[in-house]
Amino acid sequence: MTASVIVPWAESLGAALPPLVVQAERVASTVMQGVHGRRRPGQGDAFWQFRPYLPGDAAARVDWRQSAKSDRLFVRETEWEAAQTVALWCQGGEAMAWRSERDLPSKRTRAELLVLALSALLFRGGERVRLFGLPRAFSGRGALAALAQSLPRQAVVPEDGRIPRHARAVLIGDFLAPLEETRHRVAALAARSIRGHMLQVLDPAEETLPFTGRIRFEGVGLPEEALVPRVEGVRALYEERLARHREGLAAIASGSGWSFATHRTDQPPEGALLALHRRLAPG
């Protein structure tokens, strides 16, 4: 008899976001008890760029000379504001909706939770958060719900020239795509003096391949499938290839001045969040 490993569909994002925001705040509050605040005094007023005026910007920040050149209002951003920006990316796509057991969160749910909880910590420290592919930055304690509603579902890291130079970036996903694709994305960010961190989120079954016997593995959103007569016979080879892939990801990160870490969905999110927060600390 042949068993099948079938990828389940996650619940709709609209239904999951409200409780996810609550959970993210709770996780952030737990981690916040063990860390110090990150708010820092501004340094320097060197001009960096103009950006469109956003609701909540102080009127005093409007550059009236630049605004007079068009029918829009613009504010001035300084280099220090750019340094305070953290750009976040949470991988989407059908593969991230997979989970091996019903009592585990999907990879996408865990990645979104970490993005939201990290954003909550950054907002408390007075920092600005951008999501790759979106035109505006989020800031302030009340911005988490709006950020959650704006989370895009991107299968790959988009090329986003609006992310300021010298900003920091955090990329969270399973990073199971070919290494060359990840190398291209990270190198493009590093070329713009953006330093960051990669967090690989995997289901525990993707690490240990715990299945036994005759298993048919079906592709996620793809027509490919593989019938393995005896899974335990290929487990060692699978673990070796996963280890090599992770070594490649770590080398990509290190070569660009980034860092790399892993996280499993059966582990508490607080440990991964605390590690990310510490990596973003000054110095």
C-alpha positions in Angstrom: 0.0 0.0 0.0 1.3 3.5 -0.9 1.0 6.4 1.5 1.0 10.0 0.3 2.5 13.1 1.9 0.1 15.8 0.8 0.6 19.5 1.4 -2.4 21.0 3.4 -3.7 24.4 2.6 -3.3 27.0 5.3 -6.3 28.9 6.6 -7.0 32.2 4.8 -4.7 35.0 5.7 -7.5 37.3 6.5 -8.9 34.9 9.2 -5.4 34.3 10.7 -4.1 37.8 11.0 -6.0 39.1 14.0 -5.0 36.3 16.4 -1.5 36.3 14.9 -1.1 40.0 15.8 -2.2 39.2 19.4 0.2 36.3 19.5 3.0 38.4 18.1 2.5 41.1 20.8 2.6 38.4 23.5 5.8 36.8 22.1 7.4 40.3 21.8 6.4 41.1 25.4 8.0 37.9 26.7 11.2 38.7 24.8 11.2 42.4 25.8 11.5 41.4 29.5 15.0 40.2 28.8 16.3 42.9 26.6 17.0 46.6 26.9 15.3 49.3 24.8 16.9 50.1 21.5 16.0 53.8 21.2 19.0 55.9 20.4 19.5 59.6 20.1 19.7 60.9 16.5 23.2 61.5 15.0 23.8 64.0 12.3 21.4 65.8 9.9 23.0 64.8 6.6 20.3 64.8 3.9 19.6 61.4 2.4 16.5 61.7 0.3 13.0 63.2 -0.2 10.1 60.9 0.3 6.3 61.5 0.0 4.5 62.9 3.0 2.7 60.2 5.0 -0.2 60.5 7.5 1.4 61.1 10.9 4.4 63.0 9.7 4.9 66.3 11.4 4.1 69.4 9.3 7.5 70.8 10.3 9.2 68.1 8.3 7.6 69.1 5.0 10.1 70.5 2.5 8.0 73.2 0.9 10.5 74.0 -1.8 10.6 70.4 -3.0 6.8 70.1 -2.6 6.2 73.2 -4.8 7.7 71.4 -7.8 4.8 69.0 -7.9 1.3 68.4 -6.6 2.5 66.2 -3.7 4.1 67.0 -0.3 7.6 65.7 0.4 9.6 65.4 3.6 13.3 65.2 4.1 14.9 62.1 5.4 18.4 62.1 7.0 21.1 59.4 7.0 20.3 58.6 10.6 16.7 57.9 9.7 18.0 55.5 7.0 20.2 53.8 9.6 17.2 53.3 11.8 15.2 51.5 9.1 14.8 47.7 9.2 13.5 46.1 6.0 11.6 42.8 6.5 10.7 40.0 4.1 8.5 37.0 4.9 8.4 34.3 2.2 5.1 33.4 0.7 4.1 30.8 -1.8 2.3 27.5 -1.5 5.4 25.7 -0.2 5.4 27.9 2.9 1.8 26.7 3.8 3.1 23.2 4.4 3.1 21.4 7.8 3.7 17.8 8.6 1.2 17.6 11.6 -2.0 19.4 12.4 -0.8 20.6 15.8 2.2 22.4 14.2 2.0 25.8 12.6 2.7 26.1 8.9 6.1 27.5 7.9 4.3 30.6 6.7 2.4 31.1 9.9 5.6 30.9 11.9 7.5 33.2 9.6 4.7 35.8 9.7 4.6 35.5 13.5 8.3 36.2 13.7 8.1 39.2 11.3 5.2 40.7 13.4 6.8 40.0 16.7 10.2 41.5 15.6 8.3 44.5 14.2 6.6 45.0 17.6 10.0 45.0 19.3 11.4 47.5 16.7 8.4 49.8 17.1 8.9 49.8 20.8 12.5 50.9 20.2 11.5 53.8 18.0 12.7 52.3 14.8 11.1 52.2 11.4 10.0 49.0 9.6 9.7 48.6 5.8 8.3 45.5 4.1 10.0 44.6 0.8 7.8 45.6 -2.1 5.7 48.2 -0.3 6.2 52.0 -0.8 5.8 53.2 2.8 7.5 52.6 6.2 5.7 51.8 9.4 6.5 53.3 12.8 4.9 53.7 16.2 3.3 51.4 18.6 0.0 51.5 16.8 1.4 50.4 13.5 1.6 46.7 14.0 -2.0 45.9 12.9 -1.6 48.0 9.7 1.7 46.2 9.0 0.1 42.9 9.5 -2.7 43.7 7.0 -0.1 44.7 4.5 2.1 41.6 4.6 2.7 40.7 0.9 2.9 37.0 -0.2 6.1 37.0 -2.1 7.8 33.7 -3.1 11.1 35.5 -3.7 12.8 38.6 -2.3 11.8 41.4 -4.7 14.3 43.9 -5.9 13.2 47.1 -4.1 15.2 50.2 -4.7 13.2 52.0 -2.0 15.0 50.2 0.8 17.5 52.9 1.9 21.3 52.3 1.7 22.8 51.4 5.1 19.5 50.0 6.3 19.3 46.6 7.8 17.3 43.7 6.5 15.8 40.4 7.9 14.8 37.7 5.4 12.7 34.8 6.8 11.7 31.8 4.7 12.6 28.2 4.1 15.3 29.1 1.5 15.0 25.8 -0.3 15.3 27.5 -3.7 18.5 26.9 -5.6 21.5 28.6 -3.9 22.3 30.7 -6.9 18.9 32.4 -6.6 19.5 33.3 -3.0 23.1 34.4 -3.7 21.8 36.8 -6.3 19.2 38.4 -4.0 21.6 38.8 -1.0 24.5 40.1 -3.1 22.2 42.8 -4.6 21.3 44.0 -1.2 24.9 43.9 0.1 26.0 45.9 -2.9 23.9 48.8 -1.6 25.5 48.6 1.9 22.5 46.8 3.3 23.5 44.4 6.0 21.1 41.7 7.3 20.2 38.3 8.6 18.7 35.2 7.0 16.5 32.9 9.1 15.6 29.6 7.6 12.2 28.2 8.9 11.6 24.5 8.4 9.0 22.0 9.5 10.7 19.3 11.6 9.9 16.6 9.1 11.9 18.5 6.5 14.9 18.1 8.7 14.6 14.5 9.8 12.5 12.8 7.0 10.8 10.6 9.6 8.6 8.7 7.2 9.0 4.9 6.7 8.0 2.5 4.0 6.7 3.3 0.5 5.9 7.1 0.3 4.8 9.2 -2.6 6.0 12.8 -2.3 3.9 15.3 -4.2 5.2 18.7 -5.3 3.7 21.9 -3.8 1.9 23.7 -6.6 3.9 21.6 -9.1 3.0 18.5 -11.2 6.2 16.7 -10.1 6.0 13.8 -7.7 8.5 11.1 -6.5 7.7 7.6 -5.4 10.2 6.3 -2.9 9.9 2.5 -2.2 11.8 2.7 1.1 12.2 6.1 2.6 14.5 5.0 5.4 17.0 3.9 2.8 17.5 7.5 1.5 17.3 9.3 4.8 21.1 9.6 5.3 21.5 11.0 1.8 18.7 13.4 2.3 20.2 14.7 5.6 23.6 15.1 3.9 22.1 17.1 1.1 20.2 19.3 3.4 23.4 19.9 5.5 25.3 20.9 2.3 22.5 23.3 1.3 22.6 24.9 4.7 26.4 25.3 4.5 25.8 27.0 1.2 23.3 29.4 2.7 25.7 30.2 5.6 28.5 30.8 3.1 26.3 33.2 1.1 25.4 35.1 4.2 29.0 35.3 5.5 30.3 36.4 2.1 28.0 39.4 2.1 28.6 40.3 5.7 25.3 38.9 6.8 24.4 36.2 9.3 22.4 33.0 9.0 20.4 30.9 11.5 17.8 28.1 11.4 14.5 27.6 13.3 12.0 24.7 13.4 8.3 25.2 13.7 8.1 22.8 16.6 10.4 25.1 18.6 9.2 28.1 20.7 9.3 31.3 18.6 10.8 33.3 21.5 14.3 31.9 21.1 14.5 32.8 17.4 13.0 36.3 18.0 15.6 37.0 20.8 18.4 36.0 18.5 17.2 38.2 15.7 16.8 41.1 18.1 20.3 40.7 19.4 21.7 40.6 15.9 20.1 43.9 15.1 21.6 45.5 18.2 24.2 48.3 17.6 27.8 46.9 17.3 
